[in-house]
Amino acid sequence: QHISADIAYAVWEYYIATRDQEFMDNYGYEIIIQTAYFWSSRVEWNETLKRYEINDVIGPDEYKEHVNNNAYTNYLSHYNMKLAKEIIEEMPNINPELYKKLDQKLHLSNIKDEIDRVIDGLYLPKPGEDGIIPQHDTYLKLKHIDLTPYKNAEVVGTIYNDYNMEQINEMQVSKQADLVMLLYLLDDLFDKETKKKNYLFYEERTLHDSSLSKSTHCILANDLGYRDSAYEFFRSSCDIDLGQNMKSSDMGIHSAAMGGIWQCVVMGFGGVRIVGDDLYISPRLPKEWSDISFPLVWRGNPMRVTVSQDYVVVENMGKDAVSIFIYDTKTSI
């Protein structure tokens, strides 16, 4: 179910990057509002702890089924509801005709009331005394085992040689990026030290048995200064289809994982991020590379970014001047 919030997140990122108002007016706002309404109905009140919870879900980590308060799910659903609330509040002033149209279809005031009812009471897991954020309610109480043999295996899924799914569900072992994905997508939630502690903690417990996992760990490792690990994750992600295991693509290429590889290069090493309403470019190249060059389109303007170990060049080939941040310095191009 976390995918509902993921799509709302993606819609808003798309809008910030493109300013595609026609898409938002016809589809985007409604997607964000409807998914937020879903979350307002999905939460459950815990009378003992006096909070709303999201129970019995599978987060991004598919080795943990039927868990309560998956941190990724709770935070993304909160983001989804907060975004929808802001849109509903601001739309009457920005586009009253669209507000009237959507209100007739969706009853926006009712949706806002439901969001207001639950959003401040939704449980958002915080770091404990050791700085670790629980992936879900019981994750930190599960048995911890040495995963080295499975991490070093040439093929994925070797943990099934020793354990069944029910046993895996009771261990501190993750199939793919989960809490680490949260730290990547909502990267302003926690400070760098908290991110480092949680990255190291969950990396030790993640088998990367999903082709979508290593790219996320690559990007966060690069953000946090673990440059060698980041490059190894990048190479390993590429090897899913281009490596020595020729049977890895028997069922077809891993096209979604290829999107992850693109993100390793552009979002990770290239340092491209959307922060608030702005585009940031803060590259951190691996020492193995002399330079990279890649295209971007920002609000209708084609751009090319060229990065070396010594310089960053951003060319704007569009019609409009744009302001971007390069290493936190605002620049007009």
QUIPE-V491878 format. One record per helix or strand. SS is the DSSP state (H for helix, E for strand). FROM is the first residue (numbers start at 1). TO is the last residue. If there is no record, write none. Layout:
ss:SS from:FROM to:TO
ss:SS from:FROM to:TO
This chain:
ss:H from:2 to:18
ss:H from:21 to:42
ss:E from:44 to:46
ss:E from:51 to:53
ss:E from:57 to:57
ss:E from:67 to:67
ss:H from:71 to:94
ss:H from:96 to:106
ss:H from:108 to:121
ss:E from:122 to:122
ss:E from:127 to:127
ss:E from:133 to:133
ss:H from:139 to:141
ss:E from:143 to:143
ss:H from:148 to:151
ss:H from:158 to:161
ss:H from:165 to:168
ss:E from:171 to:171
ss:E from:174 to:174
ss:H from:179 to:185
ss:H from:192 to:204
ss:E from:206 to:206
ss:H from:214 to:223
ss:H from:227 to:242
ss:H from:255 to:269
ss:E from:272 to:275
ss:E from:278 to:281
ss:E from:291 to:298
ss:E from:301 to:308
ss:E from:312 to:316
ss:E from:323 to:326
ss:E from:329 to:332
